[in-house]
Amino acid sequence: MANALYDALFAPQASNENNFLTTPDADGEQALSYAGFMQLAAQYAGALTQLGVKPGDRVAVQVHKSVNALAVYAGCVQAGAVFLPLNTAYTAREVAYFVGDAEPAVLLCDAQAEAALQSVVANTGCSLQTLNADGSGSVSELARTQATQYATVSRSADDIAAILYTSGTTGRSKGAMLTHDNLLSNALTLVSYWKFTNDDTLLHALPIYHTHGLFVACNTVLLAGASMIYLPAFKTDTVLQQLPQATVMMGVPTFYTRLLDDPGLNRDTVQHMRLFVSGSAPLLAETHEAFEQRTGHRILERYGMTETNMNTSNPYDGDRRAGTVGFPLPGIEAKVCDPDTGDELAPGEIGMLQVRGPNVFSGYWRMPEKTAEELKADGFFITGDLATVDQDGYIQIVGRDKDLIISGGFNIYPKEIELLLDEQADVLESAVVGAPHPDFGEGVVALLVAKPGNSIDVESIRQVVSDALAKFKQPKVYRIVEELPRNTMGKVQKKLLRETVQTTFTTK
Ligand code: AMP
């Protein structure tokens, strides 16, 4: 009897006494061996089974990052259940949508949220259980009474191991169904492409309800038998303290800008590091260069998404090019296509990025029509990202298709304008969005954040832009803002920005 993911990631570690993770905290360092973690996972598998979870049932988990939360993931895989992590920021009203949509057998929450979620699960048949960051809670109490061995439930490579809801920047959030093979194939690829071994120590400061912190980080570590410094969240001080003990860090771009803001980041702090990875949002070329100057490390930028795991990566050994996401990973195809005809475009042209490979999800939970719109019969998934490929094959993401601005009938890619604005001396970063315009349909609005201590002279920027870009692309309005709104994964929330500038051209 086989269980593809458990057999590859977890079972080989069952009697491994090496360190799996350390959790530094105020009381000193707690360490857990691989064998200890696997026993904990088996206890959670037992607890979930006792709560009535059967193979294929969803287990929704909205809890703070902890070792126990990770053991629930492993326990779900072992029990053949479908792990369904939820962003801790979701309100009870939002969780109600996920519970209604996914119909989980169990919902795990922090004790603080329990009262608010009682009404969400009422009359649904879903059992509400608590799991707190400190390891207390009803499910962990139940787990403690369970055996430390569990008979692994058989699952095939095509069975669903997890459902992750997309960030849902527009419309309803969709549940991406990820199979055992989707997760395993990507873990195998990343371990080999990024040269992970059991000598590695990953500094883990990402949330574990998202594909980046959960699958890219944890599955890779597990498969390689490496270890982790497992932090509850990203705090610059703690990360700088822990970096000298690590060999790899995976981060979102804001990790890197925050580290650069601290003079404590230097060559000594990173002396044992072999790899810094960035993804989930575009890394500014300026950040890439500043990081190299300060540390001697060229950040490796990669590109992926909830539905596909990781698709492309800059090379480990070759030239890591700032502003690009590198090449398709081995076994994965990527092509840039005309959004209307689907025909593949020539290098240098901008179009819709499509990807195909064993990493690509099997569809959206209970949304066959949405699935058919985005996952084509030939296996290519329409990512929704606009991209271009250069002559050397490096892929550059230029924006989401819904970020596209159409002004006076012309297509405008915000990224092109943002890159120019970001180059200006006083500008730290920028975002360009469209706002309804009575004549042009949409008008271009630029939001600028000044470098600390600098002030932005809008007139001189207007001049630079008018020298460099066609008139229709030039922002009609510039706004200086303190910062750009970002979600926890570091993505600039363009939807929010569009709402803020909504009436720019329509009110006097
Ligand atoms: P998520 O499903 O939350 O992981 O978001 C996936 C989206 O994040 C992708 O479709 C891209 O729009 C964006 N993304 C991820 N990695 C990168 C990257 N390296 N550069 C630019 N955008 C990225």
Residues whose N, C-alpha, C, O or C-beta is under 5 A from the ligand:
A	BS01	AMP	S167 S278 G279 S280 A281 P282 R302 Y303 G304 M305 T306 V325 T383 D385 I397
